[in-house]
């Protein structure tokens, strides 16, 4: 079977424990970034198509990809959260469910 995608670090070990042989290679930094971006899109689609507990699982997967992308920028989850907090302070969050239809001049 062919997958051709970035997988979590323990997936090859899990495959071996199932009596199968994983075929893997280590990506270059450029390939890694591109594959993380593809994975982020994949996880977004999974988030959008899931509900309940499954949605939380998919959001966790998405967050894992975001953490890896942040590391490529020499940043951490804490940096993401701090930036989120700062933006929330300046511009608010999405709690009030405000939908902007337009702006009149």
ABEGO torsion letter per residue (X at the ends): XBAGBBBBAAAAAAAAAAGBBBBBBBBBAAAAAAAAAAAAAAAAAAAAABBEAAAAAAAAAAAAAAAAAAAAAGBBAAAAAAAAAAAAAAAEBAAAGBBBAEBBX
